[in-house]
Each structure stands twice: as C-alpha cells, then as structure tokens.
Amino acid sequence: YPNPFNPSTRITYGVPRDVHVTLEVFDILGRRVATLVNERMAAGEYTATFDASRLGSGVYIYRLSTGSQSQTRKMMLMK
C-alpha cells in the first residue's frame, strides 16, 4: 500500500485459518476512527480499503486481530 497516502489506501492481510477478524484504525491519541473488518473469515488473502477523506493529516495506526494474535502498523495521511 502507499505510505504516505491521500486520501485512501489498501490494507492487505492474510488469514491462516477460519477465525474472527477485526481490523480497526486509530488516530495517534488512540481514538478509533474506523472499523474496516469485524467478521468471521475463512483462510486466505484479503484487502480492505481505508478512506480517510474526512480525516486530517497525521499518523494513523491500524490493528489487525485474529483470534489470539494481533498486529499493529503505522500509516501516514498527507493532504
């Protein structure tokens, strides 16, 4: 995905097995600004699109949670 991005970006992720997946985006203060995925998914590769056209420039963090595992990454929105 492009980083920095403007105004949207794609987040690609893999699911190793059938599990509940949550993909959330937070601002730098820890406030949730979007929930992109919140459902049970089969194993495979997926892509979610984050549209930040209503948000201000800055650093955002997305968290991917799959069962007992969680990954966090930073991304920068530049307008």
FENDA-V187859 format. One line per field, one symbol per residue. ss: DSSP state (@ for helix, = for strand, . for the rest). Layout:
# FENDA-V187859
ss->???
This chain:
# FENDA-V187859
ss->....=..========...=========....==========..========......=========..=========..
